[in-house]
């Protein structure tokens, strides 16, 4: 179970933005968060994954009763998977094939963290990656890269999966197929959190449109989100995924605390002229 209380993003002024109403999701739930661009969904995703520290967001998030920001690095890596909007961020670039990337992920986690090496074979089959395993991950198409990245993230069978708008640019059929593979592969108790800038095809509201509009120049406001919590037990076949009830996010009074923000002095640290580089194959060129 996950529980979120008092989440608020940090504003450019240094103060805290409006708080998202508290909510909790039981084991096996799918949490769908839909909100306009710039409203703080990525900050929330990083916060929920234990990756933001206290610099960009505040609040409390617990996973099975344990504060996520108090998990050790090893436990967080084992139990939480974060999938960013650009899935290629999950590829290290050290290996020149998807097969190599999957084996590297296994090595980094440590074999004692994953009960069976068959996880790789199962992920390859469910996410239809058989023809991609020899390919350079950075040469995959957009849809192929998302499938590969999601498989890479869930291969360890985490307790919590956070998908930060990774499905936004895929066609509806591909999204349904990937989500079905995730639901099939993960343990029934795993919680999946997905964020969207537009209502997905399975949402009961208008499809493909933003739930609410954000005025240009306005501050991030998580209260504009629509939060839906669904039971994975009730998930239907791929063509009927996502039936459930929406949990209303009632408005709460904005709470802000005074803070200081100092602009760093402008000082030239590095000057580069005439630099050219290319990527003849997948490897680190600049680090």
N, C-alpha and C positions, 0 to 999 in steps of 0.2 A: 504494500500500500504506500502511496505517496501522499503527503500533506503539504500544502503551500500556504503560508501565512505571511501577510504584510509585505509581499513583493512590491518594490517600487524602483524604477530606474533613476539613475543619477542624471541630472540635467546639466547642460553646458555651463550654467551659472554656478554649479557646485552644490545646489540644493537638491532635495529629493522630490521626484514627481509624485503623481497620484498613485495610491495603492490599489493593487488588484484585489478584489474581494477574495477572501480565503476559500479554498476548496480542498477536497480530498478525493482520491480515486482508489478503489479497492484493487486487490490482486486481480489480474486478468483484464483490466480496463483499458480502453482506448480513450485518450483525452485529445479532443480536436479543438484547437485554438485558431480562430479566424479574426484577423484584424487588419486594418489598412497599413500600407508600407510606412515605416518610420515610427510605428507606435510602440516599439520596444520588444518585439517578439524574439529577435536574436539575442538581446540581452537576457531575456527570460530563459531562453534555451540554454545559454551558457551558465546562467545562475543555477538552473535545475540540474545541469550536468556537473556542477561543482568546479567550473572552469573560470568563473569571473572574479573570485575573491570578493573583497568588499569595496572595490573601486568603482564599479559600474552599476551595482544593484545592491539592494539590501532586502532583508526579510529572512524567513526561516523555511527551509525545505527539508523534509525528513523522508527517508526511505526505510520502510519497515521499522519506524520508530527511532532511527539514527539520523542525526543531522548530516546532510550530504557534505557540507563543507568541513566536517570533522572526520570524514573517511580518509584513510591513508591513500597515498597515490596508487598503491598496488590494488587496494580494495575497490577504489573508484574505477580503475582500468578494468578490473574483472567484472564488475557488476553494472556499470553504466556505459552505454554506447551513445555517442553524439554524432549525428550525421548533418554536416553543414549544408547550406544552400548550394555551395559549389562542391560537389562530391569528390573532385580530384584532390581536395585538401587531405583526403584520407590515404592517398597514395604517397609513399615515402620518396619515390624516385630513385631509391637505391637499387631496386631490382628492375630488370628490363622486361618482365612478363607478369601477368596477373597471377600465375601460379607461384612465382617467386614472392610476390607481395603477400599472398596468403600464408605461405610458409614463414615469412619474416614476422608477420603478426603473431603467429603461433609461438615463435621463438621468443619474442618480446614479452608475451604474457607468461611464458613458462608452462611446460606441459602439465604440471600438477594442477594448473588452474582450469583445465578443460578435461572433462571425464573421458572423452573418446576422440581419437584422431579422425574418426569417421565423420565428424562435423564438417570437415572440408568437403568431402564427397557429397554429403547431403546438401550442403549449401550450393555447390556447383550444379547439382541436379535440379533443385527447386527453383533457382534463379536463372536456369537455362544458360549457363556459362561455359558449357563444354567446348564450344567453338572459339572461345575467347581466352582460354587459359594460356596460350602461347603468345598472345598479343601484348604489346606495350600498353599499359593502362592509360597513358597520356595520348594514345592514338585511337582510343575508342570513341564512338559517337556519343552524343549526349545521353541518349537512352541507355546505351550499353554501359557507360560510365556510372550512371545512377544504379543500375542493377548490380554492377560489380562492387561499388562502394557500400551499398546496403548489405550485400552478402558478407563483405569483409567486416563490417561493423557488428553484425548479429551472429557471426560465426562462433563467438565465445558464449552464446546463449545468455545474454545479460538479464538482470532483473528489471532494468529500466532502459528503454530506447527513446531517445529524443531526436525527432526528425525536423530539422529547421528549414522548412520551405524547399526541401530537396526535390519535391515532385512538381514544382510550379510550372516547369516548361515542358512537361511530358504530355503526351496525348492521354485522354481518359482511360483507354484500354490498357496502356502500359502501366499506368498508376494502379489500376485495379489488380493487374497481374502481380506487380511487385508487392502490394499490400497483402494479397492472398498468400504469397510465398513467405512473407514475414510472419503472418499469423500461424501458418502451418509449421514453420521452423522453430519458433520460440516456444519455451515452456508455457503452459496454460496460465501460469501465475504472473508472467512478465507484464509490465505496464508499458504501453506505447503512448508517447506524447507527440502529436503532429501539429505543426503550425502552418498556416496558409494566409496569403494576402487576399485570396479570392475564395468564394465558396466552392468546394470541390463537387464533383458530379453526384456524390451520394448524400450531399447535404440537403435538408428539406427546403432551404430557402432558394432564391434565384441562383442558378448555376453560373459560374464563371464571373461573377461580379463581386466587388468588395462589399463586405457586410455593412461597413460605414465608411464615410469619406473623412480623410484627415486634411484639415486646412493647411496650405503651405505656410511654413514658418511656425506652426503650432508645436507645442511641446509633446513628447511621447506620453500617451495616456492609455495604460492597459485597461482602463474601465470601458474603453470602446470595443473591447474584444467580445466575441461570442464564444463561450466555453461549453463544449458538449462532452459529456462523459457517457461512453457506451460500454456494454459488456461484450467481451470477446466470445463468450459462450453463445450469445445470440447472433453472432455474425453468420450471415447466410452465404450461399455460394457466391463466387466472384461477381456475378452480375447483380447481386443484391446486397453487397457489403454495406455496412455502416448504419443499420437501423438502430435507433436509440432515442433517448430523450435529451433535450438540451437543458443544461443547468443554467438558469439565469444568473447574470452577473449584475446584481443591483448596484446602483451608483452609491459611492461613499464619499464623504467629504474629503477634499484634497488635504493631505498632510505633508507639510514640508518643514524641514529643519534648516536653520541657518548654517551656511558653510562658507568657507573662503576658497577662492580660486585665483591662483596667480599665474599670469601668462609668462612662460619662460622667456628669458632674454634672447633676442635674435643674435646668434653667433654662428659663424661659418665653421662647421666641423669637418666637412668633407667636400672637396671640389673634384668633379670628374668631367673630363672632356674627351670627346672622340671615342667613346666606348662603343664597341659593337660586339655582339656575341650571337651565337646560334646554337640550336639544340639538334645536333646530328642524330642523337639517340637519347633515350631517357636516362639522364644522369644529372647529378648536381653540377651546375655551371657557376652559380653564385651562392654563397652560403653565409 
